[in-house]
Amino acid sequence: MNRSLDELRVRASGVFQLGGELRKKLIAFAVNQSPTGAYQLAQAMLINHGFVAKEAEAYAKSVRWLAVIRRDYDQTEFDSTVMVGIAPTE
C-alpha cells in the first residue's frame, strides 16, 4: 500500500459528483474490475455519454482510485467510502 486511505478517498471523490445510474455504473466498474480495467471502461462509457475527453479522463481516474481502495484495503473500507460519498447527495 503506497497511498493512505485518506488520500485515496480524496482522489476517488470525483465519482460522487455524478448522479444516478451513471454513478452506479462507475462504482460497479470499481467493484468488478482491476484499477486499470475500471479506468478504461469508465473513460469509454463517459465519452459515449457525451463527456469531453478531459472530463471523462478526470472522472475515470476517480473510478480507478476507487478500485485501488477495493484492491489495497478491504471491502469494508470500500463500502464505507462509497456510502460516505453517496450519503450527502442522496
HTML snippet that shows the backbone in 3Dmol.js (N, CA, C, O; Angstrom):
<script src="https://3Dmol.org/build/3Dmol-min.js"></script>
<div id="view" style="width:600px;height:400px;position:relative"></div>
<script>
const pdb = `
ATOM      1  N   MET A   1       0.840  -1.181   0.000  1.00  0.00           N
ATOM      2  CA  MET A   1       0.000   0.000   0.000  1.00  0.00           C
ATOM      3  C   MET A   1       0.890   1.252   0.000  1.00  0.00           C
ATOM      4  O   MET A   1       1.574   1.545   0.981  1.00  0.00           O
ATOM      5  N   ASN A   2       0.865   1.950  -1.076  1.00  0.00           N
ATOM      6  CA  ASN A   2       1.699   3.132  -1.202  1.00  0.00           C
ATOM      7  C   ASN A   2       0.999   4.405  -0.753  1.00  0.00           C
ATOM      8  O   ASN A   2       1.655   5.345  -0.303  1.00  0.00           O
ATOM      9  N   ARG A   3      -0.305   4.449  -0.869  1.00  0.00           N
ATOM     10  CA  ARG A   3      -1.041   5.672  -0.557  1.00  0.00           C
ATOM     11  C   ARG A   3      -1.964   5.423   0.628  1.00  0.00           C
ATOM     12  O   ARG A   3      -2.488   4.323   0.806  1.00  0.00           O
ATOM     13  N   SER A   4      -2.153   6.457   1.427  1.00  0.00           N
ATOM     14  CA  SER A   4      -3.034   6.330   2.581  1.00  0.00           C
ATOM     15  C   SER A   4      -4.485   6.253   2.117  1.00  0.00           C
ATOM     16  O   SER A   4      -4.831   6.704   1.026  1.00  0.00           O
ATOM     17  N   LEU A   5      -5.312   5.679   2.958  1.00  0.00           N
ATOM     18  CA  LEU A   5      -6.730   5.578   2.651  1.00  0.00           C
ATOM     19  C   LEU A   5      -7.345   6.970   2.493  1.00  0.00           C
ATOM     20  O   LEU A   5      -8.179   7.181   1.612  1.00  0.00           O
ATOM     21  N   ASP A   6      -6.947   7.903   3.325  1.00  0.00           N
ATOM     22  CA  ASP A   6      -7.474   9.264   3.214  1.00  0.00           C
ATOM     23  C   ASP A   6      -7.136   9.888   1.861  1.00  0.00           C
ATOM     24  O   ASP A   6      -7.984  10.526   1.236  1.00  0.00           O
ATOM     25  N   GLU A   7      -5.902   9.701   1.415  1.00  0.00           N
ATOM     26  CA  GLU A   7      -5.510  10.246   0.111  1.00  0.00           C
ATOM     27  C   GLU A   7      -6.318   9.602  -1.007  1.00  0.00           C
ATOM     28  O   GLU A   7      -6.789  10.292  -1.912  1.00  0.00           O
ATOM     29  N   LEU A   8      -6.479   8.289  -0.949  1.00  0.00           N
ATOM     30  CA  LEU A   8      -7.245   7.592  -1.983  1.00  0.00           C
ATOM     31  C   LEU A   8      -8.694   8.058  -2.007  1.00  0.00           C
ATOM     32  O   LEU A   8      -9.285   8.203  -3.077  1.00  0.00           O
ATOM     33  N   ARG A   9      -9.263   8.289  -0.838  1.00  0.00           N
ATOM     34  CA  ARG A   9     -10.645   8.766  -0.783  1.00  0.00           C
ATOM     35  C   ARG A   9     -10.783  10.144  -1.425  1.00  0.00           C
ATOM     36  O   ARG A   9     -11.764  10.407  -2.121  1.00  0.00           O
ATOM     37  N   VAL A  10      -9.826  11.008  -1.203  1.00  0.00           N
ATOM     38  CA  VAL A  10      -9.859  12.325  -1.837  1.00  0.00           C
ATOM     39  C   VAL A  10      -9.762  12.171  -3.352  1.00  0.00           C
ATOM     40  O   VAL A  10     -10.507  12.807  -4.098  1.00  0.00           O
ATOM     41  N   ARG A  11      -8.851  11.335  -3.792  1.00  0.00           N
ATOM     42  CA  ARG A  11      -8.664  11.134  -5.227  1.00  0.00           C
ATOM     43  C   ARG A  11      -9.888  10.482  -5.883  1.00  0.00           C
ATOM     44  O   ARG A  11     -10.170  10.731  -7.055  1.00  0.00           O
ATOM     45  N   ALA A  12     -10.605   9.658  -5.137  1.00  0.00           N
ATOM     46  CA  ALA A  12     -11.787   8.956  -5.678  1.00  0.00           C
ATOM     47  C   ALA A  12     -13.054   9.797  -5.595  1.00  0.00           C
ATOM     48  O   ALA A  12     -14.076   9.419  -6.166  1.00  0.00           O
ATOM     49  N   SER A  13     -13.011  10.905  -4.911  1.00  0.00           N
ATOM     50  CA  SER A  13     -14.235  11.660  -4.620  1.00  0.00           C
ATOM     51  C   SER A  13     -14.947  12.198  -5.861  1.00  0.00           C
ATOM     52  O   SER A  13     -16.149  12.458  -5.808  1.00  0.00           O
ATOM     53  N   GLY A  14     -14.252  12.365  -6.945  1.00  0.00           N
ATOM     54  CA  GLY A  14     -14.883  12.888  -8.158  1.00  0.00           C
ATOM     55  C   GLY A  14     -16.050  12.063  -8.654  1.00  0.00           C
ATOM     56  O   GLY A  14     -17.018  12.604  -9.189  1.00  0.00           O
ATOM     57  N   VAL A  15     -15.962  10.768  -8.479  1.00  0.00           N
ATOM     58  CA  VAL A  15     -17.035   9.890  -8.964  1.00  0.00           C
ATOM     59  C   VAL A  15     -18.358  10.207  -8.279  1.00  0.00           C
ATOM     60  O   VAL A  15     -19.420   9.965  -8.852  1.00  0.00           O
ATOM     61  N   PHE A  16     -18.312  10.742  -7.066  1.00  0.00           N
ATOM     62  CA  PHE A  16     -19.532  11.019  -6.316  1.00  0.00           C
ATOM     63  C   PHE A  16     -20.200  12.335  -6.732  1.00  0.00           C
ATOM     64  O   PHE A  16     -21.287  12.660  -6.255  1.00  0.00           O
ATOM     65  N   GLN A  17     -19.548  13.085  -7.618  1.00  0.00           N
ATOM     66  CA  GLN A  17     -20.157  14.295  -8.155  1.00  0.00           C
ATOM     67  C   GLN A  17     -21.205  13.964  -9.212  1.00  0.00           C
ATOM     68  O   GLN A  17     -22.081  14.775  -9.511  1.00  0.00           O
ATOM     69  N   LEU A  18     -21.102  12.780  -9.762  1.00  0.00           N
ATOM     70  CA  LEU A  18     -22.055  12.347 -10.783  1.00  0.00           C
ATOM     71  C   LEU A  18     -23.266  11.724 -10.105  1.00  0.00           C
ATOM     72  O   LEU A  18     -23.173  11.230  -8.981  1.00  0.00           O
ATOM     73  N   GLY A  19     -24.378  11.748 -10.781  1.00  0.00           N
ATOM     74  CA  GLY A  19     -25.588  11.243 -10.150  1.00  0.00           C
ATOM     75  C   GLY A  19     -26.157  10.008 -10.805  1.00  0.00           C
ATOM     76  O   GLY A  19     -25.740   9.591 -11.886  1.00  0.00           O
ATOM     77  N   GLY A  20     -27.113   9.445 -10.121  1.00  0.00           N
ATOM     78  CA  GLY A  20     -27.965   8.396 -10.644  1.00  0.00           C
ATOM     79  C   GLY A  20     -27.284   7.163 -11.185  1.00  0.00           C
ATOM     80  O   GLY A  20     -26.326   6.640 -10.616  1.00  0.00           O
ATOM     81  N   GLU A  21     -27.821   6.715 -12.314  1.00  0.00           N
ATOM     82  CA  GLU A  21     -27.370   5.459 -12.924  1.00  0.00           C
ATOM     83  C   GLU A  21     -25.917   5.532 -13.385  1.00  0.00           C
ATOM     84  O   GLU A  21     -25.196   4.536 -13.322  1.00  0.00           O
ATOM     85  N   LEU A  22     -25.493   6.683 -13.838  1.00  0.00           N
ATOM     86  CA  LEU A  22     -24.112   6.824 -14.291  1.00  0.00           C
ATOM     87  C   LEU A  22     -23.148   6.549 -13.138  1.00  0.00           C
ATOM     88  O   LEU A  22     -22.184   5.801 -13.299  1.00  0.00           O
ATOM     89  N   ARG A  23     -23.402   7.145 -11.993  1.00  0.00           N
ATOM     90  CA  ARG A  23     -22.550   6.909 -10.822  1.00  0.00           C
ATOM     91  C   ARG A  23     -22.584   5.435 -10.427  1.00  0.00           C
ATOM     92  O   ARG A  23     -21.543   4.856 -10.117  1.00  0.00           O
ATOM     93  N   LYS A  24     -23.759   4.830 -10.436  1.00  0.00           N
ATOM     94  CA  LYS A  24     -23.877   3.405 -10.079  1.00  0.00           C
ATOM     95  C   LYS A  24     -23.046   2.530 -11.003  1.00  0.00           C
ATOM     96  O   LYS A  24     -22.382   1.599 -10.547  1.00  0.00           O
ATOM     97  N   LYS A  25     -23.077   2.821 -12.294  1.00  0.00           N
ATOM     98  CA  LYS A  25     -22.300   2.039 -13.255  1.00  0.00           C
ATOM     99  C   LYS A  25     -20.802   2.209 -13.020  1.00  0.00           C
ATOM    100  O   LYS A  25     -20.044   1.242 -13.097  1.00  0.00           O
ATOM    101  N   LEU A  26     -20.379   3.426 -12.736  1.00  0.00           N
ATOM    102  CA  LEU A  26     -18.958   3.675 -12.488  1.00  0.00           C
ATOM    103  C   LEU A  26     -18.492   2.965 -11.217  1.00  0.00           C
ATOM    104  O   LEU A  26     -17.396   2.405 -11.187  1.00  0.00           O
ATOM    105  N   ILE A  27     -19.306   2.985 -10.182  1.00  0.00           N
ATOM    106  CA  ILE A  27     -18.959   2.271  -8.955  1.00  0.00           C
ATOM    107  C   ILE A  27     -18.893   0.772  -9.226  1.00  0.00           C
ATOM    108  O   ILE A  27     -18.034   0.078  -8.682  1.00  0.00           O
ATOM    109  N   ALA A  28     -19.794   0.275 -10.061  1.00  0.00           N
ATOM    110  CA  ALA A  28     -19.767  -1.154 -10.416  1.00  0.00           C
ATOM    111  C   ALA A  28     -18.463  -1.514 -11.126  1.00  0.00           C
ATOM    112  O   ALA A  28     -17.933  -2.605 -10.915  1.00  0.00           O
ATOM    113  N   PHE A  29     -17.940  -0.624 -11.957  1.00  0.00           N
ATOM    114  CA  PHE A  29     -16.636  -0.886 -12.585  1.00  0.00           C
ATOM    115  C   PHE A  29     -15.561  -1.032 -11.521  1.00  0.00           C
ATOM    116  O   PHE A  29     -14.714  -1.921 -11.611  1.00  0.00           O
ATOM    117  N   ALA A  30     -15.588  -0.167 -10.517  1.00  0.00           N
ATOM    118  CA  ALA A  30     -14.589  -0.234  -9.440  1.00  0.00           C
ATOM    119  C   ALA A  30     -14.731  -1.519  -8.634  1.00  0.00           C
ATOM    120  O   ALA A  30     -13.744  -2.033  -8.107  1.00  0.00           O
ATOM    121  N   VAL A  31     -15.941  -2.037  -8.536  1.00  0.00           N
ATOM    122  CA  VAL A  31     -16.186  -3.277  -7.798  1.00  0.00           C
ATOM    123  C   VAL A  31     -15.691  -4.496  -8.570  1.00  0.00           C
ATOM    124  O   VAL A  31     -15.127  -5.423  -7.989  1.00  0.00           O
ATOM    125  N   ASN A  32     -15.905  -4.486  -9.868  1.00  0.00           N
ATOM    126  CA  ASN A  32     -15.718  -5.703 -10.665  1.00  0.00           C
ATOM    127  C   ASN A  32     -14.456  -5.758 -11.513  1.00  0.00           C
ATOM    128  O   ASN A  32     -14.167  -6.789 -12.121  1.00  0.00           O
ATOM    129  N   GLN A  33     -13.710  -4.683 -11.564  1.00  0.00           N
ATOM    130  CA  GLN A  33     -12.546  -4.625 -12.451  1.00  0.00           C
ATOM    131  C   GLN A  33     -11.279  -4.287 -11.671  1.00  0.00           C
ATOM    132  O   GLN A  33     -11.335  -3.810 -10.538  1.00  0.00           O
ATOM    133  N   SER A  34     -10.152  -4.542 -12.297  1.00  0.00           N
ATOM    134  CA  SER A  34      -8.884  -4.052 -11.765  1.00  0.00           C
ATOM    135  C   SER A  34      -8.903  -2.530 -11.870  1.00  0.00           C
ATOM    136  O   SER A  34      -9.724  -1.978 -12.603  1.00  0.00           O
ATOM    137  N   PRO A  35      -8.020  -1.845 -11.159  1.00  0.00           N
ATOM    138  CA  PRO A  35      -7.993  -0.381 -11.304  1.00  0.00           C
ATOM    139  C   PRO A  35      -7.832   0.083 -12.755  1.00  0.00           C
ATOM    140  O   PRO A  35      -8.501   1.026 -13.179  1.00  0.00           O
ATOM    141  N   THR A  36      -6.960  -0.567 -13.510  1.00  0.00           N
ATOM    142  CA  THR A  36      -6.771  -0.178 -14.909  1.00  0.00           C
ATOM    143  C   THR A  36      -8.008  -0.481 -15.740  1.00  0.00           C
ATOM    144  O   THR A  36      -8.426   0.340 -16.557  1.00  0.00           O
ATOM    145  N   GLY A  37      -8.588  -1.637 -15.539  1.00  0.00           N
ATOM    146  CA  GLY A  37      -9.805  -2.002 -16.258  1.00  0.00           C
ATOM    147  C   GLY A  37     -10.953  -1.062 -15.935  1.00  0.00           C
ATOM    148  O   GLY A  37     -11.710  -0.674 -16.826  1.00  0.00           O
ATOM    149  N   ALA A  38     -11.089  -0.691 -14.661  1.00  0.00           N
ATOM    150  CA  ALA A  38     -12.144   0.233 -14.248  1.00  0.00           C
ATOM    151  C   ALA A  38     -11.949   1.590 -14.921  1.00  0.00           C
ATOM    152  O   ALA A  38     -12.912   2.204 -15.381  1.00  0.00           O
ATOM    153  N   TYR A  39     -10.709   2.050 -14.977  1.00  0.00           N
ATOM    154  CA  TYR A  39     -10.391   3.323 -15.629  1.00  0.00           C
ATOM    155  C   TYR A  39     -10.766   3.285 -17.108  1.00  0.00           C
ATOM    156  O   TYR A  39     -11.419   4.200 -17.611  1.00  0.00           O
ATOM    157  N   GLN A  40     -10.356   2.234 -17.797  1.00  0.00           N
ATOM    158  CA  GLN A  40     -10.609   2.137 -19.233  1.00  0.00           C
ATOM    159  C   GLN A  40     -12.097   2.059 -19.556  1.00  0.00           C
ATOM    160  O   GLN A  40     -12.576   2.730 -20.471  1.00  0.00           O
ATOM    161  N   LEU A  41     -12.818   1.244 -18.809  1.00  0.00           N
ATOM    162  CA  LEU A  41     -14.259   1.125 -19.039  1.00  0.00           C
ATOM    163  C   LEU A  41     -14.982   2.432 -18.718  1.00  0.00           C
ATOM    164  O   LEU A  41     -15.874   2.855 -19.453  1.00  0.00           O
ATOM    165  N   ALA A  42     -14.589   3.066 -17.615  1.00  0.00           N
ATOM    166  CA  ALA A  42     -15.220   4.323 -17.228  1.00  0.00           C
ATOM    167  C   ALA A  42     -14.990   5.391 -18.292  1.00  0.00           C
ATOM    168  O   ALA A  42     -15.917   6.103 -18.676  1.00  0.00           O
ATOM    169  N   GLN A  43     -13.770   5.496 -18.757  1.00  0.00           N
ATOM    170  CA  GLN A  43     -13.458   6.512 -19.764  1.00  0.00           C
ATOM    171  C   GLN A  43     -14.274   6.288 -21.036  1.00  0.00           C
ATOM    172  O   GLN A  43     -14.839   7.230 -21.592  1.00  0.00           O
ATOM    173  N   ALA A  44     -14.333   5.044 -21.491  1.00  0.00           N
ATOM    174  CA  ALA A  44     -15.093   4.742 -22.706  1.00  0.00           C
ATOM    175  C   ALA A  44     -16.583   5.043 -22.515  1.00  0.00           C
ATOM    176  O   ALA A  44     -17.213   5.630 -23.395  1.00  0.00           O
ATOM    177  N   MET A  45     -17.138   4.649 -21.385  1.00  0.00           N
ATOM    178  CA  MET A  45     -18.556   4.885 -21.137  1.00  0.00           C
ATOM    179  C   MET A  45     -18.870   6.378 -21.053  1.00  0.00           C
ATOM    180  O   MET A  45     -19.876   6.838 -21.593  1.00  0.00           O
ATOM    181  N   LEU A  46     -18.012   7.125 -20.377  1.00  0.00           N
ATOM    182  CA  LEU A  46     -18.252   8.562 -20.233  1.00  0.00           C
ATOM    183  C   LEU A  46     -18.169   9.285 -21.572  1.00  0.00           C
ATOM    184  O   LEU A  46     -18.964  10.185 -21.842  1.00  0.00           O
ATOM    185  N   ILE A  47     -17.239   8.907 -22.387  1.00  0.00           N
ATOM    186  CA  ILE A  47     -17.145   9.511 -23.730  1.00  0.00           C
ATOM    187  C   ILE A  47     -18.397   9.165 -24.529  1.00  0.00           C
ATOM    188  O   ILE A  47     -18.930  10.009 -25.250  1.00  0.00           O
ATOM    189  N   ASN A  48     -18.865   7.926 -24.401  1.00  0.00           N
ATOM    190  CA  ASN A  48     -20.091   7.525 -25.093  1.00  0.00           C
ATOM    191  C   ASN A  48     -21.318   8.272 -24.569  1.00  0.00           C
ATOM    192  O   ASN A  48     -22.318   8.394 -25.276  1.00  0.00           O
ATOM    193  N   HIS A  49     -21.247   8.763 -23.352  1.00  0.00           N
ATOM    194  CA  HIS A  49     -22.342   9.551 -22.775  1.00  0.00           C
ATOM    195  C   HIS A  49     -22.195  11.049 -23.068  1.00  0.00           C
ATOM    196  O   HIS A  49     -22.969  11.856 -22.554  1.00  0.00           O
ATOM    197  N   GLY A  50     -21.219  11.420 -23.879  1.00  0.00           N
ATOM    198  CA  GLY A  50     -21.103  12.802 -24.309  1.00  0.00           C
ATOM    199  C   GLY A  50     -20.128  13.671 -23.530  1.00  0.00           C
ATOM    200  O   GLY A  50     -20.053  14.877 -23.769  1.00  0.00           O
ATOM    201  N   PHE A  51     -19.385  13.085 -22.609  1.00  0.00           N
ATOM    202  CA  PHE A  51     -18.375  13.860 -21.892  1.00  0.00           C
ATOM    203  C   PHE A  51     -17.202  14.133 -22.832  1.00  0.00           C
ATOM    204  O   PHE A  51     -16.847  13.284 -23.649  1.00  0.00           O
ATOM    205  N   VAL A  52     -16.608  15.307 -22.716  1.00  0.00           N
ATOM    206  CA  VAL A  52     -15.407  15.591 -23.493  1.00  0.00           C
ATOM    207  C   VAL A  52     -14.255  14.772 -22.905  1.00  0.00           C
ATOM    208  O   VAL A  52     -14.317  14.340 -21.754  1.00  0.00           O
ATOM    209  N   ALA A  53     -13.229  14.567 -23.685  1.00  0.00           N
ATOM    210  CA  ALA A  53     -12.151  13.654 -23.295  1.00  0.00           C
ATOM    211  C   ALA A  53     -11.512  14.010 -21.951  1.00  0.00           C
ATOM    212  O   ALA A  53     -11.304  13.122 -21.124  1.00  0.00           O
ATOM    213  N   LYS A  54     -11.199  15.277 -21.716  1.00  0.00           N
ATOM    214  CA  LYS A  54     -10.546  15.659 -20.451  1.00  0.00           C
ATOM    215  C   LYS A  54     -11.445  15.413 -19.253  1.00  0.00           C
ATOM    216  O   LYS A  54     -10.987  14.958 -18.205  1.00  0.00           O
ATOM    217  N   GLU A  55     -12.717  15.713 -19.410  1.00  0.00           N
ATOM    218  CA  GLU A  55     -13.668  15.498 -18.323  1.00  0.00           C
ATOM    219  C   GLU A  55     -13.846  14.000 -18.061  1.00  0.00           C
ATOM    220  O   GLU A  55     -13.883  13.566 -16.909  1.00  0.00           O
ATOM    221  N   ALA A  56     -13.954  13.222 -19.128  1.00  0.00           N
ATOM    222  CA  ALA A  56     -14.082  11.771 -18.992  1.00  0.00           C
ATOM    223  C   ALA A  56     -12.849  11.191 -18.306  1.00  0.00           C
ATOM    224  O   ALA A  56     -12.963  10.299 -17.466  1.00  0.00           O
ATOM    225  N   GLU A  57     -11.684  11.696 -18.662  1.00  0.00           N
ATOM    226  CA  GLU A  57     -10.453  11.210 -18.050  1.00  0.00           C
ATOM    227  C   GLU A  57     -10.414  11.515 -16.553  1.00  0.00           C
ATOM    228  O   GLU A  57     -10.007  10.667 -15.759  1.00  0.00           O
ATOM    229  N   ALA A  58     -10.828  12.699 -16.171  1.00  0.00           N
ATOM    230  CA  ALA A  58     -10.812  13.072 -14.752  1.00  0.00           C
ATOM    231  C   ALA A  58     -11.733  12.159 -13.940  1.00  0.00           C
ATOM    232  O   ALA A  58     -11.345  11.681 -12.874  1.00  0.00           O
ATOM    233  N   TYR A  59     -12.936  11.917 -14.431  1.00  0.00           N
ATOM    234  CA  TYR A  59     -13.852  11.025 -13.723  1.00  0.00           C
ATOM    235  C   TYR A  59     -13.347   9.581 -13.742  1.00  0.00           C
ATOM    236  O   TYR A  59     -13.479   8.863 -12.751  1.00  0.00           O
ATOM    237  N   ALA A  60     -12.774   9.161 -14.856  1.00  0.00           N
ATOM    238  CA  ALA A  60     -12.245   7.798 -14.954  1.00  0.00           C
ATOM    239  C   ALA A  60     -11.107   7.582 -13.957  1.00  0.00           C
ATOM    240  O   ALA A  60     -10.978   6.498 -13.387  1.00  0.00           O
ATOM    241  N   LYS A  61     -10.291   8.598 -13.746  1.00  0.00           N
ATOM    242  CA  LYS A  61      -9.233   8.496 -12.746  1.00  0.00           C
ATOM    243  C   LYS A  61      -9.827   8.317 -11.350  1.00  0.00           C
ATOM    244  O   LYS A  61      -9.290   7.566 -10.536  1.00  0.00           O
ATOM    245  N   SER A  62     -10.924   9.000 -11.078  1.00  0.00           N
ATOM    246  CA  SER A  62     -11.591   8.827  -9.782  1.00  0.00           C
ATOM    247  C   SER A  62     -12.068   7.392  -9.599  1.00  0.00           C
ATOM    248  O   SER A  62     -11.967   6.824  -8.512  1.00  0.00           O
ATOM    249  N   VAL A  63     -12.587   6.817 -10.671  1.00  0.00           N
ATOM    250  CA  VAL A  63     -13.038   5.417 -10.615  1.00  0.00           C
ATOM    251  C   VAL A  63     -11.848   4.497 -10.365  1.00  0.00           C
ATOM    252  O   VAL A  63     -11.937   3.549  -9.585  1.00  0.00           O
ATOM    253  N   ARG A  64     -10.744   4.784 -11.029  1.00  0.00           N
ATOM    254  CA  ARG A  64      -9.540   3.974 -10.811  1.00  0.00           C
ATOM    255  C   ARG A  64      -9.110   4.030  -9.353  1.00  0.00           C
ATOM    256  O   ARG A  64      -8.785   2.994  -8.772  1.00  0.00           O
ATOM    257  N   TRP A  65      -9.102   5.213  -8.748  1.00  0.00           N
ATOM    258  CA  TRP A  65      -8.695   5.317  -7.346  1.00  0.00           C
ATOM    259  C   TRP A  65      -9.674   4.597  -6.428  1.00  0.00           C
ATOM    260  O   TRP A  65      -9.274   4.038  -5.407  1.00  0.00           O
ATOM    261  N   LEU A  66     -10.939   4.609  -6.784  1.00  0.00           N
ATOM    262  CA  LEU A  66     -11.925   3.856  -6.005  1.00  0.00           C
ATOM    263  C   LEU A  66     -11.618   2.355  -6.080  1.00  0.00           C
ATOM    264  O   LEU A  66     -11.723   1.649  -5.077  1.00  0.00           O
ATOM    265  N   ALA A  67     -11.245   1.876  -7.251  1.00  0.00           N
ATOM    266  CA  ALA A  67     -10.865   0.470  -7.411  1.00  0.00           C
ATOM    267  C   ALA A  67      -9.584   0.149  -6.637  1.00  0.00           C
ATOM    268  O   ALA A  67      -9.422  -0.970  -6.151  1.00  0.00           O
ATOM    269  N   VAL A  68      -8.689   1.106  -6.522  1.00  0.00           N
ATOM    270  CA  VAL A  68      -7.470   0.901  -5.732  1.00  0.00           C
ATOM    271  C   VAL A  68      -7.826   0.712  -4.254  1.00  0.00           C
ATOM    272  O   VAL A  68      -7.212  -0.106  -3.569  1.00  0.00           O
ATOM    273  N   ILE A  69      -8.807   1.459  -3.767  1.00  0.00           N
ATOM    274  CA  ILE A  69      -9.244   1.269  -2.380  1.00  0.00           C
ATOM    275  C   ILE A  69      -9.711  -0.166  -2.185  1.00  0.00           C
ATOM    276  O   ILE A  69      -9.341  -0.817  -1.208  1.00  0.00           O
ATOM    277  N   ARG A  70     -10.519  -0.657  -3.110  1.00  0.00           N
ATOM    278  CA  ARG A  70     -11.006  -2.038  -3.007  1.00  0.00           C
ATOM    279  C   ARG A  70      -9.853  -3.032  -3.046  1.00  0.00           C
ATOM    280  O   ARG A  70      -9.844  -4.006  -2.294  1.00  0.00           O
ATOM    281  N   ARG A  71      -8.895  -2.790  -3.910  1.00  0.00           N
ATOM    282  CA  ARG A  71      -7.768  -3.712  -4.069  1.00  0.00           C
ATOM    283  C   ARG A  71      -6.813  -3.669  -2.870  1.00  0.00           C
ATOM    284  O   ARG A  71      -6.401  -4.715  -2.369  1.00  0.00           O
ATOM    285  N   ASP A  72      -6.465  -2.470  -2.415  1.00  0.00           N
ATOM    286  CA  ASP A  72      -5.415  -2.321  -1.414  1.00  0.00           C
ATOM    287  C   ASP A  72      -5.919  -2.367   0.024  1.00  0.00           C
ATOM    288  O   ASP A  72      -5.161  -2.664   0.948  1.00  0.00           O
ATOM    289  N   TYR A  73      -7.178  -2.077   0.203  1.00  0.00           N
ATOM    290  CA  TYR A  73      -7.769  -2.133   1.535  1.00  0.00           C
ATOM    291  C   TYR A  73      -8.826  -3.228   1.500  1.00  0.00           C
ATOM    292  O   TYR A  73      -8.813  -4.037   0.573  1.00  0.00           O
ATOM    293  N   ASP A  74      -9.708  -3.291   2.429  1.00  0.00           N
ATOM    294  CA  ASP A  74     -10.692  -4.371   2.388  1.00  0.00           C
ATOM    295  C   ASP A  74     -12.039  -3.869   1.889  1.00  0.00           C
ATOM    296  O   ASP A  74     -12.235  -2.672   1.679  1.00  0.00           O
ATOM    297  N   GLN A  75     -12.949  -4.793   1.707  1.00  0.00           N
ATOM    298  CA  GLN A  75     -14.271  -4.462   1.193  1.00  0.00           C
ATOM    299  C   GLN A  75     -15.006  -3.494   2.121  1.00  0.00           C
ATOM    300  O   GLN A  75     -15.780  -2.652   1.665  1.00  0.00           O
ATOM    301  N   THR A  76     -14.759  -3.623   3.419  1.00  0.00           N
ATOM    302  CA  THR A  76     -15.404  -2.733   4.382  1.00  0.00           C
ATOM    303  C   THR A  76     -15.007  -1.284   4.134  1.00  0.00           C
ATOM    304  O   THR A  76     -15.857  -0.395   4.176  1.00  0.00           O
ATOM    305  N   GLU A  77     -13.726  -1.037   3.876  1.00  0.00           N
ATOM    306  CA  GLU A  77     -13.260   0.334   3.601  1.00  0.00           C
ATOM    307  C   GLU A  77     -13.831   0.840   2.277  1.00  0.00           C
ATOM    308  O   GLU A  77     -14.195   2.010   2.160  1.00  0.00           O
ATOM    309  N   PHE A  78     -13.906  -0.036   1.291  1.00  0.00           N
ATOM    310  CA  PHE A  78     -14.501   0.337   0.011  1.00  0.00           C
ATOM    311  C   PHE A  78     -15.964   0.733   0.218  1.00  0.00           C
ATOM    312  O   PHE A  78     -16.399   1.794  -0.231  1.00  0.00           O
ATOM    313  N   ASP A  79     -16.720  -0.134   0.905  1.00  0.00           N
ATOM    314  CA  ASP A  79     -18.139   0.135   1.154  1.00  0.00           C
ATOM    315  C   ASP A  79     -18.327   1.422   1.941  1.00  0.00           C
ATOM    316  O   ASP A  79     -19.235   2.202   1.653  1.00  0.00           O
ATOM    317  N   SER A  80     -17.478   1.644   2.927  1.00  0.00           N
ATOM    318  CA  SER A  80     -17.551   2.860   3.728  1.00  0.00           C
ATOM    319  C   SER A  80     -17.299   4.089   2.860  1.00  0.00           C
ATOM    320  O   SER A  80     -17.991   5.098   3.001  1.00  0.00           O
ATOM    321  N   THR A  81     -16.336   4.015   1.983  1.00  0.00           N
ATOM    322  CA  THR A  81     -16.022   5.123   1.080  1.00  0.00           C
ATOM    323  C   THR A  81     -17.212   5.429   0.178  1.00  0.00           C
ATOM    324  O   THR A  81     -17.568   6.591  -0.020  1.00  0.00           O
ATOM    325  N   VAL A  82     -17.813   4.397  -0.359  1.00  0.00           N
ATOM    326  CA  VAL A  82     -18.958   4.586  -1.250  1.00  0.00           C
ATOM    327  C   VAL A  82     -20.140   5.172  -0.483  1.00  0.00           C
ATOM    328  O   VAL A  82     -20.796   6.090  -0.975  1.00  0.00           O
ATOM    329  N   MET A  83     -20.418   4.663   0.697  1.00  0.00           N
ATOM    330  CA  MET A  83     -21.554   5.155   1.473  1.00  0.00           C
ATOM    331  C   MET A  83     -21.355   6.613   1.895  1.00  0.00           C
ATOM    332  O   MET A  83     -22.292   7.410   1.824  1.00  0.00           O
ATOM    333  N   VAL A  84     -20.164   6.961   2.325  1.00  0.00           N
ATOM    334  CA  VAL A  84     -19.891   8.345   2.719  1.00  0.00           C
ATOM    335  C   VAL A  84     -19.977   9.259   1.498  1.00  0.00           C
ATOM    336  O   VAL A  84     -20.482  10.378   1.587  1.00  0.00           O
ATOM    337  N   GLY A  85     -19.487   8.784   0.375  1.00  0.00           N
ATOM    338  CA  GLY A  85     -19.530   9.588  -0.849  1.00  0.00           C
ATOM    339  C   GLY A  85     -20.930   9.826  -1.359  1.00  0.00           C
ATOM    340  O   GLY A  85     -21.225  10.887  -1.909  1.00  0.00           O
ATOM    341  N   ILE A  86     -21.791   8.851  -1.180  1.00  0.00           N
ATOM    342  CA  ILE A  86     -23.152   8.956  -1.710  1.00  0.00           C
ATOM    343  C   ILE A  86     -24.079   9.680  -0.742  1.00  0.00           C
ATOM    344  O   ILE A  86     -24.966  10.411  -1.182  1.00  0.00           O
ATOM    345  N   ALA A  87     -23.901   9.501   0.545  1.00  0.00           N
ATOM    346  CA  ALA A  87     -24.838   9.988   1.547  1.00  0.00           C
ATOM    347  C   ALA A  87     -25.235  11.464   1.394  1.00  0.00           C
ATOM    348  O   ALA A  87     -26.424  11.774   1.474  1.00  0.00           O
ATOM    349  N   PRO A  88     -24.284  12.384   1.176  1.00  0.00           N
ATOM    350  CA  PRO A  88     -24.697  13.788   1.112  1.00  0.00           C
ATOM    351  C   PRO A  88     -25.606  14.135  -0.072  1.00  0.00           C
ATOM    352  O   PRO A  88     -26.344  15.118  -0.008  1.00  0.00           O
ATOM    353  N   THR A  89     -25.565  13.354  -1.141  1.00  0.00           N
ATOM    354  CA  THR A  89     -26.336  13.708  -2.331  1.00  0.00           C
ATOM    355  C   THR A  89     -27.593  12.881  -2.505  1.00  0.00           C
ATOM    356  O   THR A  89     -28.377  13.152  -3.414  1.00  0.00           O
ATOM    357  N   GLU A  90     -27.810  11.897  -1.679  1.00  0.00           N
ATOM    358  CA  GLU A  90     -28.993  11.041  -1.827  1.00  0.00           C
ATOM    359  C   GLU A  90     -30.126  11.551  -1.008  1.00  0.00           C
ATOM    360  O   GLU A  90     -31.204  10.956  -1.009  1.00  0.00           O
TER     361      GLU A  90
END
`;
const viewer = $3Dmol.createViewer("view");
viewer.addModel(pdb, "pdb");
viewer.setStyle({}, {cartoon: {color: "spectrum"}});
viewer.zoomTo();
viewer.render();
</script>
